[in-house]
Amino acid sequence: MSEDELWVHHVQLKRRYKSEEMIEYLLLHVVGDVHRRRLALMPFCPAMRLFLADRPKFTSLVPPLWHARFLTGLQTPYRPMDHVRYTGSPKRRTSAEIRAQSEGPSAPKTNATAFEARYLSQPFTT
């Protein structure tokens, strides 16, 4: 935190929680908290920048002076998951791998909009 700005330097998760759903949940929670507290978001983390690039309605949280630095040139083949730092033993299976093994190949994938509807129930206004 720096006065009324939340600076996101990097996103870090334990390796056992490595899944797109968990990262989606974490980043939506951060964005929702910034919105509720009426703060400005400074996304130094590449994962947060890619997350914001996929959701233009959240770009108003970044101060307009910083749009050129944080929100341009993000058309890369990467996902936010590729830029998250993981801690813990690399030998441990992730929760996504365990779930995929137990559910089999016919399990439905979670839609990202379900997370948005659940954790950002208030309408987003600028």
C-alpha positions as CSV (number, residue, x, y, z in Angstrom):
1,M,0.0,0.0,0.0
2,S,1.1,3.5,-0.8
3,E,-1.4,6.1,0.4
4,D,-4.5,5.3,-1.7
5,E,-2.8,2.8,-4.1
6,L,-2.4,-0.9,-3.9
7,W,0.8,-2.0,-5.6
8,V,0.8,-5.6,-6.8
9,H,4.5,-6.6,-7.2
10,H,4.0,-10.3,-7.7
11,V,1.5,-13.1,-7.1
12,Q,2.7,-16.0,-5.1
13,L,0.8,-19.3,-4.4
14,K,1.7,-22.6,-2.8
15,R,2.4,-25.1,-5.5
16,R,-0.4,-27.4,-4.4
17,Y,-2.9,-24.7,-5.3
18,K,-1.6,-24.3,-8.8
19,S,-4.7,-24.2,-11.0
20,E,-6.3,-21.6,-13.2
21,E,-9.4,-21.5,-11.1
22,M,-7.4,-20.7,-7.9
23,I,-5.4,-17.9,-9.7
24,E,-8.6,-16.6,-11.1
25,Y,-10.2,-16.5,-7.7
26,L,-7.1,-14.8,-6.1
27,L,-6.9,-12.1,-8.8
28,L,-10.6,-11.4,-8.7
29,H,-10.5,-11.2,-5.0
30,V,-7.7,-8.6,-5.2
31,V,-9.5,-6.6,-7.9
32,G,-12.8,-6.7,-5.9
33,D,-11.1,-5.6,-2.7
34,V,-9.4,-2.6,-4.6
35,H,-12.8,-1.7,-6.1
36,R,-14.7,-1.9,-2.7
37,R,-12.1,0.2,-0.9
38,R,-12.0,2.8,-3.7
39,L,-8.2,2.4,-4.2
40,A,-6.0,2.7,-7.3
41,L,-4.4,-0.5,-8.6
42,M,-0.7,-0.5,-9.6
43,P,-0.2,-3.8,-11.4
44,F,3.6,-4.3,-11.5
45,C,3.0,-8.1,-11.7
46,P,2.8,-9.5,-15.2
47,A,0.1,-12.0,-14.1
48,M,-2.2,-9.1,-12.9
49,R,-1.5,-7.1,-16.1
50,L,-2.6,-10.1,-18.2
51,F,-5.6,-10.6,-16.0
52,L,-6.6,-6.9,-16.5
53,A,-6.0,-7.1,-20.3
54,D,-8.7,-9.9,-20.5
55,R,-11.1,-7.8,-18.5
56,P,-11.3,-4.2,-19.8
57,K,-14.0,-3.2,-17.3
58,F,-11.3,-3.3,-14.5
59,T,-8.8,-1.1,-16.3
60,S,-10.4,2.0,-14.8
61,L,-8.8,0.9,-11.4
62,V,-5.4,1.7,-12.9
63,P,-4.7,5.5,-12.8
64,P,-4.9,7.0,-16.4
65,L,-1.4,8.3,-16.1
66,W,-0.1,4.7,-15.8
67,H,-2.2,3.1,-18.6
68,A,0.6,3.4,-21.1
69,R,3.0,1.5,-18.8
70,F,0.8,-1.2,-17.5
71,L,-1.9,-1.8,-20.0
72,T,-0.3,-1.6,-23.5
73,G,1.5,-4.3,-25.4
74,L,-0.1,-7.2,-23.6
75,Q,-0.9,-9.4,-26.6
76,T,1.2,-12.3,-25.6
77,P,0.5,-16.1,-25.8
78,Y,0.9,-16.3,-22.0
79,R,-1.8,-16.8,-19.4
80,P,-1.7,-15.2,-15.9
81,M,-0.9,-18.7,-14.6
82,D,2.4,-18.6,-16.4
83,H,3.6,-15.6,-14.4
84,V,2.7,-16.6,-10.9
85,R,5.5,-17.6,-8.4
86,Y,5.0,-20.9,-6.8
87,T,6.4,-22.1,-3.4
88,G,6.6,-25.5,-2.0
89,S,8.0,-28.8,-3.2
90,P,7.8,-29.3,-7.0
91,K,7.4,-33.1,-6.4
92,R,3.9,-32.6,-4.9
93,R,1.0,-32.9,-7.2
94,T,-1.2,-29.8,-7.7
95,S,-4.8,-29.7,-6.7
96,A,-5.8,-29.5,-10.3
97,E,-3.9,-32.7,-11.1
98,I,-5.4,-34.5,-8.2
99,R,-8.9,-33.3,-9.1
100,A,-8.4,-34.3,-12.8
101,Q,-7.3,-37.7,-11.8
102,S,-10.2,-38.3,-9.5
103,E,-12.9,-36.9,-11.8
104,G,-11.7,-38.3,-15.1
105,P,-11.6,-36.6,-18.5
106,S,-15.4,-35.9,-18.7
107,A,-15.4,-33.3,-15.8
108,P,-16.8,-29.9,-16.6
109,K,-14.4,-26.9,-16.4
110,T,-15.3,-24.0,-14.2
111,N,-16.3,-20.8,-16.1
112,A,-14.4,-17.6,-15.2
113,T,-17.6,-15.6,-15.3
114,A,-19.0,-17.7,-12.4
115,F,-16.2,-16.4,-10.3
116,E,-16.9,-12.8,-11.4
117,A,-20.6,-13.1,-10.6
118,R,-19.9,-14.7,-7.2
119,Y,-17.1,-12.4,-5.9
120,L,-18.0,-9.1,-7.6
121,S,-21.7,-9.0,-6.9
122,Q,-21.7,-5.2,-6.8
123,P,-22.0,-3.5,-10.2
124,F,-18.7,-2.0,-11.3
125,T,-18.8,1.7,-11.6
126,T,-16.0,4.2,-12.3
